[in-house]
Amino acid sequence: MNYRMIKLTNFLSHLICLVMLFWFASQICAQESDNYRSLLRDKNVKVESTNLPIIFIEAGGRMILRDSYVLAKMKIIHNGEGQTNHADTISWPGQHVDYEGWIALKYRGNSSFTESDKKPYAFRTLESNDLDGKKKKVSILGMPKDNKWGFIAPWSDETMFRDILSFELGRPWFEWVPKAHLCEVILDGTYYGVFAICERVSKGKSRLDLNDPGETDGDLTGDYHVSVDHGYDPHFISSYHPWQSLDGRKVAWDYNIKYEYGDPEDDEFAELPTGTREALHQEVNKMESSFLTDDWNDIEAGYRKKIDVQSFIDYMLATELSMNIDGYRLSTHLYKHGEKRSEAEGKDPRWKTTLWDYNIAWGNANYFDGDKTDCWQYELNIKYIWDDCPVPFYWYRMLQDENYVSALKERWQQYRNSNHSTQRLMHTIDSLATLIKSGGAAERNERAWGIYTRSYIWPIPYYAKSYDDAVNYLKTWVGKRLQYLDAHLLPPRVVDTDPISVASGWNADIVAESLPANNYTTATIDGVDRALYAETLRGNGGLPRNRTITSAHEQATFQLAPYDELNTLSLRDNGQQGTLEFEFPIVTSELFVLATSGNGDSQVRVRLNYSDGTTSDAGVFTIRDWSVRKESLKGDEAVTSLGNIQRANNSYSSDNHYCLFDFSIPLETKPLKSVTFTSTNYAYASIMALSALKASTTDVIAITGRNASRQQPAIYNLRGMRLEHPQQGINIIRTSDGKIKKVIKK
């Protein structure tokens, strides 16, 4: 070996050593001695009073660790729901102490730890100040007794309640989901902001109700809990590889499905009967292999023997509604009861699911389509074939089962008729936001951390300007996501709309009703001076004489403005804005917009302006370019086969392949007076008409027991879907004389 090669070898050796030392140091120093106090924007925030429980943690200045517990003391002040809590316990003696005692405390989480300045915690309640002593099961904030607890630390979630929203929505449907309470945390005298103290996904009579594995007559028994995850913690590998196609023809041979141990934990196997670990592996393998037998979808003999299908459906709906990019593949908890326990106690021995980790869900991730509302999370393996934490193959397998898909759709209908109705879901969001905001917690958290002034927080796609802005973004995203799921999981809906009369706001005439076209229009639809024309000018490809259009997409009815007047809101420049004022305020649960675009797809932001002076940002909508040939039709076109005319020389298009499009926007049920559209790119957006789902607030009655059973000619929910009977909440009633009433059933 020559001298140069020796020098290169030595250099590479030193480089490898330095990299290893850096890695080792990063693991040792994963914590900071001041417990990240230095990362606070304001270290002197004080809580005088709050509507949230106050959590005091005294660690005695100890550095909190990630991989092992430290001793600390915890005290919770909580005077009850709706009551005020005071941090100055001397000036305010006699407050209710919900818990006071010793805890074992450590950091927890993967990306929620490494990518966040505000760190999540896990803790165990103890009998005494002995870190290795006996654990103590206690009730915290009304949650059932246990000794394993956690603190969710909202960081990238600017609303600070996405996890709790998921838990609350899932609670009626799952066998068990964690309970959690928003709170404010003071650690060693320093305010660290808004957290959520919560149950952890673990065994316990009031949680997963799992028994320790044991032996009966020489047979291993017991209950098991695993999670599909990164494989950072002790884990085992599935016997089967993930799929990269829904039919299983393309298998990701280079990637594996990884299961981390939940109950028993990895260090508990040594104290359990010999073979317990292998028995757990075998139970997972039995479940997975049941999807690959010849009779895999047989109702009696197939995979249904190994999984609780309803539980898996509920997990899929929770994941898809929230577009949780970690769904199916990370933090996905599965648990089951043992066969012996099933025989003795009647417990279901099949695998079930529960919920955990939704902080970067609900439109809150800028990768893997996490902020989109018009796609499916389960398709991740197909779209991102290089990711090493794939969706397990059995989720794809179930979608090949017609009975599973049918049950999935039926369950979604049940969701939408219950706590997932648009109105109730939005009310849940508003209630959580009010809880955080009303007592000043949102403002204190912002002073401590400066979330809304930061230029980068992983992995959020939308940087809110304020807490209200963050909540509005979430509500807008949810409204769009509900529409997408409804369109794919529910039967075609009944849509009955009224065109909206616009008093002012049209700024262009893009429809030629006579020649020369340049004299009868004022603007072009695209960059080459073309406009639409009316049937009065040419029947083939023209807009209707009566100016009435019923969308082939949303089935909404629109009334175009007169062709011989300004009839369009035209937006051509990035940032250009226009407002359509109504003849009179309207009340509806859904607004429909008819539009088209030239010079490429348009992006427009929509703001809803209500009569009470409030506004709501409905989000950014895409309007496709009007030129769509037959092979490129997507089914979301409102009107197809239109022609155009050159304004300069009156020449018509050679073929009629131009389109109008429509989209809908969910609304709050209060009078809406106008809508503001703002272009966010340089395409040519043309807003042509508005329509509203029929409903009236002038005739609101309550259905009591006496009149609840009275037959009505036509009953709809707020989405316009036909119902057989009035359901709890708001119903839209069309009486035999054609009148519309909004009816509340208590």
PEHUTA-V482528 format. One record per residue. N is the residue number from 1. PSI is psi as a letter, one per 20 degrees, with the letter a starting at -180 (NA if undefined). Layout:
n & psi
N & PSI
N & PSI
//
This chain:
n & psi
1 & p
2 & r
3 & g
4 & h
5 & h
6 & g
7 & g
8 & g
9 & g
10 & g
11 & g
12 & h
13 & g
14 & h
15 & g
16 & g
17 & g
18 & g
19 & g
20 & h
21 & g
22 & g
23 & g
24 & g
25 & h
26 & h
27 & h
28 & g
29 & k
30 & h
31 & r
32 & q
33 & h
34 & j
35 & l
36 & j
37 & h
38 & i
39 & i
40 & q
41 & h
42 & o
43 & j
44 & k
45 & p
46 & q
47 & o
48 & g
49 & q
50 & q
51 & i
52 & q
53 & q
54 & p
55 & o
56 & p
57 & p
58 & o
59 & j
60 & k
61 & j
62 & q
63 & p
64 & p
65 & r
66 & h
67 & i
68 & q
69 & q
70 & q
71 & p
72 & r
73 & q
74 & p
75 & p
76 & p
77 & o
78 & o
79 & j
80 & q
81 & p
82 & i
83 & q
84 & p
85 & q
86 & p
87 & h
88 & n
89 & i
90 & g
91 & h
92 & m
93 & r
94 & j
95 & q
96 & p
97 & o
98 & h
99 & q
100 & p
101 & a
102 & q
103 & q
104 & p
105 & p
106 & r
107 & q
108 & r
109 & q
110 & e
111 & h
112 & i
113 & g
114 & h
115 & j
116 & p
117 & h
118 & o
119 & q
120 & q
121 & q
122 & q
123 & q
124 & p
125 & p
126 & q
127 & h
128 & a
129 & k
130 & o
131 & h
132 & j
133 & a
134 & p
135 & q
136 & p
137 & p
138 & q
139 & p
140 & p
141 & l
142 & i
143 & q
144 & q
145 & p
146 & r
147 & i
148 & p
149 & r
150 & r
151 & o
152 & p
153 & n
154 & p
155 & f
156 & h
157 & n
158 & i
159 & h
160 & j
161 & j
162 & h
163 & g
164 & h
165 & g
166 & g
167 & g
168 & g
169 & h
170 & i
171 & g
172 & i
173 & h
174 & q
175 & h
176 & p
177 & q
178 & q
179 & q
180 & q
181 & p
182 & q
183 & r
184 & p
185 & p
186 & o
187 & p
188 & l
189 & i
190 & p
191 & p
192 & j
193 & a
194 & p
195 & r
196 & o
197 & p
198 & r
199 & q
200 & q
201 & o
202 & r
203 & q
204 & q
205 & h
206 & j
207 & d
208 & i
209 & l
210 & p
211 & q
212 & q
213 & q
214 & b
215 & q
216 & o
217 & k
218 & i
219 & p
220 & p
221 & r
222 & r
223 & q
224 & q
225 & p
226 & r
227 & p
228 & p
229 & a
230 & h
231 & j
232 & g
233 & r
234 & p
235 & r
236 & r
237 & p
238 & q
239 & i
240 & q
241 & q
242 & r
243 & q
244 & j
245 & q
246 & h
247 & j
248 & j
249 & h
250 & o
251 & p
252 & n
253 & h
254 & i
255 & q
256 & q
257 & p
258 & p
259 & p
260 & q
261 & p
262 & f
263 & o
264 & q
265 & r
266 & g
267 & i
268 & i
269 & h
270 & h
271 & i
272 & r
273 & q
274 & p
275 & j
276 & g
277 & g
278 & h
279 & h
280 & g
281 & g
282 & h
283 & h
284 & g
285 & h
286 & g
287 & g
288 & g
289 & h
290 & i
291 & i
292 & j
293 & r
294 & h
295 & k
296 & h
297 & j
298 & p
299 & h
300 & g
301 & i
302 & b
303 & i
304 & i
305 & h
306 & i
307 & q
308 & n
309 & h
310 & h
311 & g
312 & h
313 & g
314 & h
315 & g
316 & g
317 & g
318 & h
319 & g
320 & g
321 & g
322 & i
323 & l
324 & o
325 & i
326 & i
327 & q
328 & h
329 & i
330 & q
331 & k
332 & o
333 & p
334 & q
335 & q
336 & q
337 & q
338 & q
339 & g
340 & g
341 & h
342 & g
343 & h
344 & h
345 & i
346 & j
347 & q
348 & p
349 & j
350 & q
351 & p
352 & r
353 & r
354 & a
355 & q
356 & q
357 & n
358 & k
359 & h
360 & k
361 & a
362 & l
363 & k
364 & k
365 & p
366 & j
367 & r
368 & k
369 & k
370 & h
371 & j
372 & q
373 & i
374 & k
375 & a
376 & p
377 & h
378 & i
379 & j
380 & g
381 & h
382 & h
383 & h
384 & m
385 & i
386 & i
387 & p
388 & j
389 & m
390 & r
391 & p
392 & q
393 & h
394 & h
395 & h
396 & g
397 & g
398 & h
399 & i
400 & i
401 & o
402 & h
403 & h
404 & g
405 & g
406 & g
407 & h
408 & g
409 & g
410 & g
411 & h
412 & h
413 & g
414 & g
415 & g
416 & h
417 & j
418 & c
419 & i
420 & j
421 & q
422 & g
423 & g
424 & h
425 & g
426 & h
427 & h
428 & g
429 & g
430 & h
431 & g
432 & g
433 & g
434 & h
435 & g
436 & h
437 & h
438 & h
439 & j
440 & j
441 & g
442 & g
443 & g
444 & g
445 & h
446 & g
447 & h
448 & h
449 & h
450 & l
451 & g
452 & j
453 & j
454 & q
455 & i
456 & p
457 & o
458 & p
459 & k
460 & q
461 & i
462 & p
463 & o
464 & q
465 & i
466 & r
467 & g
468 & h
469 & g
470 & g
471 & g
472 & h
473 & g
474 & g
475 & h
476 & g
477 & g
478 & g
479 & g
480 & h
481 & g
482 & g
483 & g
484 & g
485 & g
486 & g
487 & h
488 & h
489 & i
490 & q
491 & q
492 & p
493 & q
494 & p
495 & p
496 & o
497 & r
498 & p
499 & q
500 & p
501 & p
502 & p
503 & h
504 & q
505 & h
506 & p
507 & j
508 & q
509 & o
510 & j
511 & o
512 & p
513 & i
514 & r
515 & q
516 & q
517 & h
518 & h
519 & i
520 & j
521 & r
522 & i
523 & r
524 & q
525 & h
526 & a
527 & j
528 & k
529 & l
530 & q
531 & r
532 & r
533 & q
534 & r
535 & h
536 & h
537 & g
538 & p
539 & h
540 & o
541 & j
542 & q
543 & q
544 & q
545 & g
546 & j
547 & j
548 & p
549 & p
550 & p
551 & p
552 & i
553 & f
554 & i
555 & j
556 & q
557 & p
558 & q
559 & o
560 & q
561 & q
562 & p
563 & h
564 & j
565 & r
566 & p
567 & j
568 & q
569 & o
570 & p
571 & o
572 & h
573 & q
574 & p
575 & i
576 & q
577 & q
578 & q
579 & p
580 & o
581 & p
582 & q
583 & h
584 & q
585 & q
586 & q
587 & p
588 & r
589 & i
590 & p
591 & p
592 & q
593 & p
594 & p
595 & r
596 & r
597 & q
598 & r
599 & k
600 & r
601 & p
602 & q
603 & p
604 & p
605 & p
606 & p
607 & p
608 & p
609 & o
610 & q
611 & h
612 & j
613 & i
614 & q
615 & r
616 & p
617 & o
618 & i
619 & a
620 & p
621 & q
622 & p
623 & o
624 & q
625 & p
626 & i
627 & o
628 & o
629 & r
630 & g
631 & i
632 & j
633 & p
634 & i
635 & i
636 & j
637 & p
638 & g
639 & p
640 & r
641 & k
642 & q
643 & a
644 & r
645 & p
646 & p
647 & h
648 & h
649 & j
650 & j
651 & q
652 & q
653 & q
654 & h
655 & r
656 & n
657 & k
658 & q
659 & q
660 & q
661 & q
662 & q
663 & r
664 & q
665 & p
666 & q
667 & q
668 & q
669 & m
670 & r
671 & p
672 & p
673 & h
674 & r
675 & p
676 & p
677 & p
678 & p
679 & p
680 & j
681 & a
682 & j
683 & r
684 & o
685 & p
686 & o
687 & p
688 & h
689 & q
690 & q
691 & q
692 & q
693 & p
694 & p
695 & q
696 & p
697 & j
698 & i
699 & m
700 & p
701 & r
702 & p
703 & o
704 & a
705 & h
706 & g
707 & j
708 & h
709 & i
710 & p
711 & p
712 & q
713 & g
714 & p
715 & p
716 & q
717 & a
718 & i
719 & i
720 & j
721 & p
722 & p
723 & q
724 & h
725 & q
726 & p
727 & r
728 & p
729 & b
730 & p
731 & q
732 & p
733 & p
734 & o
735 & r
736 & h
737 & j
738 & i
739 & q
740 & p
741 & q
742 & p
743 & p
744 & p
745 & p
746 & NA
//
